Each structure stands twice: as C-alpha cells, then as structure tokens.
C-alpha cells in the first residue's frame, strides 16, 4: 500500500493551527508521522497546495516519492470545511493506499486483513441519532428547510434506517477498492459544493463541527448502501484496526497495535509535547533542527 498524507493549508492558517500546543509541535508531529510510517510503507505521497509544500517539503525537508499540488483547487473554498483536503485526496487515489493523519504515528505495519480489505479505517463509531456529536439532523434542517437543498441518495437512505448508526473514524483510512472510495469522495465533495446547498450552509452554525458528517458518517452511509443495493458478489467490506474508539485509546491495545493518535486536546498536552520533542530529536536530529528553525521563522 502507498502511505498518503494531505495538508490543505488554508484551514490551518485561518484558525486550526490553534489545535496544537505550538507550531513547533505541529511540525514535529509531521516529521514523526511520515518517518514512522515510512519504515513499513516506503512508497509515500503528499497531497497539498503551494503553501503546504513550501512548509513541509521546502521548509522542514520531508521526503515523499510523490508530491501533488492538487489542493490548490481549494484556494477559494470555505476553510470551515477543513475535511475537503482529505476527501479530495481520497478521490485522487488509483492504487491501494492508506491515508494517515499527521497526528497519527504507525509504530507497526497494519494487519494483513486491513491491507487486503476493500476499505479500512481506524475504528467504527456507533451513535444514537439525536444523542451524539454526530448531528445529521441539524445538517438536514439547514439544507432542506426551504426544500431547495440536495442530499445524496446514500445519505437519505441511511438516515431512513433510524436507530443506532455508524461513522468511520478516519485517523487512518484507505483500502483496495479505490473506485468505491473515489465515488464516495466525489459525492461528499458534491454535497459541500452543490449550488442548491449554498443558502443552507449559510444557515448552518459552526460548520466546522459537521466535517465528521461529510467525511466519516457519509462513508458509512455509502458502505451500507452498497451492501444493500449492490449487485450479488459486489459487496463492500471494511476492516478496522480497533473495534471502537474506546479501544483505540486503551494504552495496552494501542501498544499492541503499534498505533498512536493524538486526538483532540492531547495535541496541547505539555507532557506529550515534551515526549514528541525528545523522540524526534533523538531519532531524526536533522529534521528536528529544521522544525525548530521553521517554527522560529514563523513567529
């Protein structure tokens, strides 16, 4: 599998940089994410824009076999839809791949069952509609309130099922069925960009919070729709590294899997930041020095 990363710089420079303790630790995480995964997946690719390449490739000196500037196409997009950079990257893949978030560190190769799967992801996230940070009802109310909005068939069908639903945690995500993944990504992008939805997005407060619906919930909707409506023998399967989000953050299980994901506020932990600094300085001293210099020049 090819290891793939993405970085759309616009959301980062318009506010998402604050998710890290400092710019230095953001850069160090990039260094460790790429170098740790390279040991197991030597073919690497970065999908970014001009500013992202200037920072990650020209600035701190990360090495990739392939660098694409396709995310320049997002120059005029709303940065609140920060997941678009990832989703456009999923759409661009034409061979088996694993997309790795820059706050994810792979200490071991993924299990063979994941590498062979049509689709793979970090873990499933099950939730009850109306009682979760997944709020498809709010998105629908914004888009369909005046009857003018558009939703994909897969979304409408999945929502009609009711009860407990699922989203896919995309700290890592990828697979072998790149045709299916590309179609899902194309529909997700269309959902954001569709002209009929423009007025609805203006009505939706805190759009940034709903990226999990566009990226993670809609992926589940597409998988389940294919399972129920695909032709015989055309089923789609998904494999997970962990059985649940809780499992992913049980230290013993994460250690067994050889996987670390600095989710949410852990990116601002002083203790974890110090450990990150020590590890990169010890294992990749050249990259560490470049990260320090680039962070200092950004002040």
N, C-alpha and C positions, 0 to 999 in steps of 0.2 A: 504494500500500500504506500501511496505517497502521503507524506505528512504536509499539511497545508495550514497556513495561518492567514488571517486577514486583519487589516487595520485601515479603517476609514477615519481619517484624521479630523474631519470637521466636528463630529460629536465630542471628540476628546478636547479639542481646542475651545469648544464653546460650553464647557462645564463638566464633562465626565472625567477630566483629569483629577477632580477632587475626590474620586473614589480611592485614590492611593495615598499613603502617608506622605509621600513626596514624589517629585518627578524622578529622582534617583531610583527609588524603589520600583517605579513603573518600568524604567529601562532595565534594571537588574532582572525583573521578572521576565521580560522579553528574552534576555540573554539565557537565563536558565531554562525557560520553556523550550526554546529552539534547540539548545545544545543537549539537553537531557533526552529529548525525543529523537534527535539525530542518531544517537547510539543504536536505536532499534529500527529507525526508518530513515535510512541515509538519503533517500530522494526527498527533497524539500522544496516547498514553493511558498511565496508570499504574494498575496493579492492586496494591493494598496493603491494610494494615489501619490502624486508628486511629493507632497509634504511628508507623507509617511515613509516613502523611500529615502528622502533626504535625512530623516531622523534615524531610521532603523538600519539602512544599508550604508549610506554615506557617512552617517553620524557615528553610530556605535559599532559599525562594522560587522553586522550579522551576515552570514553567508547562506545563500539559498541557491539551489540549482536553477530555479525559475523565479523571476520577479515580474509580475503583471501590474500595470498601472490602470487596470480596468475600472477601478473605483473612482477615477477622475470623473466618470459619468455621473457620480452622485454630487457633484460640486454644488448644484443649486437645490438639492433636496433638504427637507426639514431635518435638522440633526437630532430632533427628538426621536426619530425612527432610527436609532443607532444600530439596530439589528440588520438593517438593509445591507450594510457592508458584508456581514457574514452570509446573508442569504444570497446575495449576488455571487459570492464566491462559491457557494454550494452549486449554484446553477452553472457555473463555468467549468465544472469538473467532468471529464470524459473518460476517466480511468479510476479504478478503485482508490479511495482516499480516506484519510481521517483528518477532519478539521479540528484543530487544537486551539482553545482559547489561550491567550497569553498569560493567564493566571493559573494554568494547568501545567503540571510537571509529571512527565512519564518516567518513572524510575525503572519500569519493566516494559517489555513488549506486551501488547494486548493479547488476550487469549485467542487461540486459533478460531474458535467459534465466532468471535467478533470479526476477525479478519475475513472470514468466508461469508459473512451474512449479507443479505441484500441491503439492510440498513442496520447501523449500530449507533448507540448513544450511551451517555453516562449512566442514566437510570430513568425509570418511569416516575412520574409524579401524578399520583391519583388525588382527585379532589371532588368534593360535592359542589355542584353548581349553587352559587349564592352564598357560599361559606368558605371562600378561598381568595388568595391574592390573584388567582385567575378569575377574571370578571368578564366573560364573553357577553353577558347581558348588557353591560354598560357600553361596550363597543357597538353592539347591535342597536341599542336605543339611539346612539348618536348617528349611526349611518342610516337607519331605516325609519327614523322618527317622522320624516316628511314623505316617506315612501319612495325616495329617489335614489337611495344608496344601492350598492352592489356587494353581494357576498358570493363566494364560490359555492358550487353545488356541494362539495365535500363538507364545507363548514355547516351549511344548512342541514344536511342530512345528519351529521354527527351531533349537532345540537338537539335535533329532534329525538335522539335516543334517550335523553334525560338521564337521571340517576348519577352514579359515580362515573366520572370521566377521567381522561388521562392526558397528560402532556409529556413530552420527551425532554429531559434535561440535557442541554446541548453544550456542556463544558467540553465534551468531545462528541462529534457526530460525523457520520460518513457512511461508507458501505460500497458494495459492488454494483448495485442496481442504479447506476448513475442516470439512466433515463427516467426512472421514477423520481429520484431526488431532484433532478433538473425540472421536471414538471411541477413538483410540489413548490420548488423555489420560485418558478415562474408565476404560479398562481398567487403565492404570498406577496410577491412584488406587485403584481397587478392589483391586489387588494389595497395596497397602500397608494398606488399611483392612479387608480381608476378615476376618471374625471367626475363620475357620479358620486364619488365619496368625498370630494374636496370640501363641500359645505359641512358634511358630517364631522370630518376631522377637526374643523374649526370649533365645533360644539363640544368636542371631547376634551375634558380637562385632563391634565397630566398624561399626555400621550405617551411619554417615555415609559410609564408603568405598564403599558399594554404591548410592549415589544414581545413579552413572553407569549402572548396570544398569537401574534403573527408568526413567530419563529417556532415555538415549541408546541403550543396547542394545535395549531393548524397542521403540523407534521403528523400528529396522532390522528387527526381527522382524515388526512389523506391515506394513511396506512389502513385505518379501519374501513374507509370507503372502498379501497381497493380489495380488501379481504372479502367484503360482502357483495361487491359488484363486478369484480374481475372475472375473466373467463376461467373455466376449470384449468387448473395447473398453472395459473398466472397469479398465484397468491403472493403476498409480500410478507416477509418476516423481519423482525427486529430483534437484535441481541443487545444485552446491557452488560456493563461492567459490574454494576451493583443492582440489587433488587429494589432499592428505594433510596430516596435522598438521605434518610437517616443512616442507612448502611454506608453510604459514601463518606460519612464523617465520623464513623466509629474508627478510632485510631488503628485497632488491630486489623480490621478489614481493609482499610485504606493501605496499610503497610503490606498486607498480603498481596494486594492488587498492584502494589508499586505505583501508587497514584496519589497526587496531592492537588487539591483545587482550593485556591484562596478565594472563597466566595464572600461576597458582601463585605461586612465590616472587618473581616480578617485581613483585608488589604491595608487596614490602618493600624493593625496591631504592632506596637513598638517591639515586642518580643519576636514576632515572626519577621519583622523587617530586619532586625539585627541578625537573625539566623540566615535570611536571604543574602544579606551583605557578606557575611562570613563565608558562605558556601561559594558564591560567585568569585570572591576574592581569592579563595583557596584553589578552586578548580579551573577558573578561567581568568587569570590575573590580567591578561591583555584586554579582554572585554570589560573587566571591572574598571580599569583605568579609563577606558573610553566612555563608559557610562558616567563615571564621575565628571569627566571633562564636559560631556554634553549636557549633563544636568546643570553644571555650574554656568555654562554659557546661556542656558535658558532663563536664568534668574534675572 
